[in-house]
Amino acid sequence: MVNNIATRLKEMFSLSDIGPHVTRERINEVFPEAFPGKTEFVDFFSSINGAYINKGAIFRRDRFFEVKWGDYDRMEIEGLYSVPTFDGQKIRGLRSMVQYRQKRASYHDSARVFAELHIPFAADAGDNDYWIEISSGNIKYVAWEENCYEFTDVPIVCPSFYEFISNFETR
């Protein structure tokens, strides 16, 4: 099921800088946390270990939530983060989930707490991140200029990782 989505993304979008293959075992080693949607997360990233999406993809939040004027709706995804195949690995052209989790956590105490409870896996062109909430599996969007100190009003953009990746659209 998720492998079909990975194949569809490769066919729909021009992807570059795709990361090296990573095993399911390694993904579970790097992210031992259990969360709703983890099976789909592991399956997906073992099929596509991060990628830059040339020209970007679009995700429409109104497929899942009522969207009011001023709310996030038509959202861009520029890239999917990668899972390092060994500790400290840097993959040219891609961001590492592990490194970005650590980087964001280093900003201040509330960012550290947020990063402990979430996993970053994608970004837009403005250096903002999409995160999986470990307790619920919800996908959240952090616009760093808006949420740089308070993480009390981080919007949920999708109810699950699977729904998020299966609803990418072309621009």
PyMOL commands that set and color helices and strands:
alter all, ss='L'
color gray80, all
select helices_A, chain A and resi 2-12+24-30+38-47+61-63+97-105+109-117+161-165
alter helices_A, ss='H'
color red, helices_A
select strands_A, chain A and resi 14-16+51-60+74-80+118-123+129-133+139-142+156-158
alter strands_A, ss='S'
color yellow, strands_A
deselect
rebuild
show_as cartoon
